[in-house]
Amino acid sequence: MPLLDVPLIMLSPYRNMDIHGLTPAQIEILEMISFIKSDEMLRELKQAIASYFAQLAQAEVDRLWETGELTQEKWESFRHLHDRIPYN
């Protein structure tokens, strides 16, 4: 198995830790975060994650536009949307 295919948890000193309630993906992310050693690395990781989710959102907007589920009229209506959640 190539090293890149090995989950980081396998390389971690925390691999025997009892981590109930977390998915394998969440554990993998926690392991990656353990390698962050500076504020700059943390900023870069935050930017990478933000970019990833922005790309997902843009892909979904593009899909909705191409299928006609999102139109210019609907898009413009978002500019005036003032939905509020009642906190009763």
C-alpha positions as CSV (number, residue, x, y, z in Angstrom):
1,M,0.0,0.0,0.0
2,P,1.5,3.4,-1.0
3,L,2.2,5.7,1.9
4,L,-0.4,8.2,0.6
5,D,-3.1,5.5,0.8
6,V,-2.3,4.9,4.5
7,P,-4.7,6.7,6.8
8,L,-2.8,9.2,8.9
9,I,-4.4,7.6,12.0
10,M,-2.1,4.6,11.3
11,L,1.0,6.8,11.6
12,S,-0.2,8.6,14.7
13,P,0.9,8.0,18.3
14,Y,-2.9,8.5,19.0
15,R,-4.0,5.5,16.9
16,N,-5.0,3.5,19.9
17,M,-7.0,6.3,21.4
18,D,-10.7,5.6,22.1
19,I,-12.5,8.0,19.8
20,H,-16.2,7.2,20.0
21,G,-18.7,9.1,18.0
22,L,-16.3,10.4,15.3
23,T,-16.4,9.2,11.7
24,P,-13.2,8.0,10.0
25,A,-13.2,11.2,8.0
26,Q,-13.3,13.3,11.2
27,I,-10.5,11.3,12.7
28,E,-8.4,11.7,9.6
29,I,-9.0,15.5,9.7
30,L,-8.0,15.7,13.3
31,E,-4.8,13.8,12.5
32,M,-3.9,16.2,9.7
33,I,-4.5,19.1,12.0
34,S,-2.0,17.7,14.5
35,F,0.8,18.5,12.0
36,I,0.0,22.2,12.0
37,K,2.9,23.9,13.8
38,S,2.4,27.6,13.1
39,D,-0.2,30.3,12.6
40,E,0.7,30.5,9.0
41,M,0.0,26.8,8.4
42,L,-3.3,27.2,10.2
43,R,-4.2,30.2,7.9
44,E,-3.3,28.2,4.8
45,L,-5.4,25.2,6.0
46,K,-8.4,27.5,6.7
47,Q,-8.0,29.1,3.2
48,A,-7.8,25.6,1.6
49,I,-10.9,24.5,3.4
50,A,-12.8,27.7,2.5
51,S,-11.7,27.4,-1.2
52,Y,-12.9,23.7,-1.2
53,F,-16.4,24.6,0.1
54,A,-16.6,27.7,-2.2
55,Q,-15.9,25.4,-5.2
56,L,-18.6,23.0,-4.0
57,A,-21.1,25.8,-3.6
58,Q,-20.2,27.2,-7.1
59,A,-20.6,23.8,-8.7
60,E,-24.1,23.5,-7.1
61,V,-25.1,27.0,-8.3
62,D,-23.9,26.1,-11.8
63,R,-25.8,22.9,-11.7
64,L,-29.0,24.7,-10.6
65,W,-28.5,27.3,-13.3
66,E,-28.0,24.7,-16.0
67,T,-31.0,22.7,-15.0
68,G,-33.2,25.8,-14.9
69,E,-33.9,25.4,-11.2
70,L,-32.1,28.8,-10.6
71,T,-33.1,31.7,-12.9
72,Q,-32.0,35.3,-13.0
73,E,-35.4,36.2,-11.5
74,K,-34.9,33.8,-8.5
75,W,-31.3,35.0,-8.1
76,E,-32.4,38.6,-7.9
77,S,-35.0,37.7,-5.4
78,F,-32.3,36.6,-3.0
79,R,-31.1,40.2,-2.8
80,H,-34.3,41.2,-1.1
81,L,-34.7,38.0,1.0
82,H,-35.2,38.8,4.7
83,D,-36.3,35.5,6.2
84,R,-35.9,35.5,9.9
85,I,-36.1,32.5,12.3
86,P,-38.5,33.2,15.1
87,Y,-36.9,32.7,18.5
88,N,-40.0,32.1,20.7
